[in-house]
Amino acid sequence: MKPTITIEYCPKCGWLLRAAWMAQELLTTFVEDLYSVQLVPSEVAGRYIITLGEQVIWDRKREGHFPEPKEMKQLVRDILAPDRNLGHNDR
């Protein structure tokens, strides 16, 4: 079965659009590799965590900033399909 990415975001901070944009970027790039991207409003203020299955691949507080789509695509690619070329995102 294909994996699901979960984006847990803080609705009080207004991060729904950011989470939806990231979901769109990931679904567009990994259309053949992902089952879904789910958006989960967090009950914890300031949270923006992206997981692939059970593995946390991005935590805004840990990293100190939001991920750019390019770096998130590279992280997901490195887990799902390490040999895959992301084209302009690999430059």
C-alpha positions in Angstrom: 0.0 0.0 0.0 1.2 3.5 -0.8 2.0 5.8 2.2 0.1 8.8 3.5 1.7 12.1 4.4 0.2 14.0 7.3 0.6 17.7 7.7 -0.4 18.8 11.2 -0.8 22.6 11.3 -1.9 25.2 13.7 -5.3 26.7 12.6 -5.0 29.5 15.1 -1.8 30.7 13.4 -3.6 30.7 10.0 -1.4 28.0 8.5 -4.1 26.1 6.7 -3.3 27.7 3.3 0.4 26.9 3.8 -0.4 23.3 4.6 -2.8 23.0 1.6 -0.1 24.4 -0.7 2.4 21.9 0.5 -0.1 19.1 0.1 -0.7 20.2 -3.5 3.0 20.3 -4.2 3.5 16.8 -2.8 0.5 15.3 -4.5 1.5 16.8 -7.8 5.1 15.5 -7.6 4.4 12.1 -6.1 1.1 11.3 -7.8 2.2 7.6 -8.4 3.9 7.2 -5.0 1.5 8.5 -2.4 -1.9 7.3 -1.3 -2.9 10.7 0.1 -1.8 13.8 2.0 -4.0 14.5 5.0 -4.3 17.9 6.7 -4.8 17.7 10.4 -5.6 20.9 12.5 -3.5 20.7 15.6 -4.7 21.4 19.1 -1.2 22.5 20.0 -0.4 26.2 19.1 2.4 26.8 16.7 2.6 23.2 15.5 3.6 22.4 11.9 4.7 18.8 11.6 5.0 16.7 8.5 5.0 12.9 8.8 5.4 10.1 6.3 3.7 7.2 7.9 5.0 7.2 11.5 8.3 9.0 10.6 8.5 12.8 11.3 10.2 14.3 8.3 9.7 18.0 9.3 9.0 19.8 12.5 8.9 23.5 12.2 10.1 24.0 15.8 13.0 21.6 15.5 14.1 23.0 12.1 13.5 26.6 13.0 11.5 27.5 9.9 8.9 26.2 7.5 10.1 23.9 4.7 10.3 25.1 1.2 8.5 22.8 -1.3 11.8 22.0 -3.0 13.4 20.7 0.2 10.3 18.8 1.2 10.1 17.1 -2.2 13.8 16.1 -1.8 13.1 14.7 1.7 10.1 12.7 0.5 11.9 11.5 -2.6 14.9 10.4 -0.5 12.6 8.1 1.5 10.1 6.9 -1.2 12.3 6.7 -4.4 15.9 7.6 -3.8 16.9 7.1 -7.4 14.2 9.4 -8.8 15.2 12.6 -10.5 13.2 15.6 -9.5 14.3 17.7 -12.5 14.6 21.4 -11.6 14.0 20.6 -7.9 17.4 18.8 -7.8 19.4 21.8 -9.0 
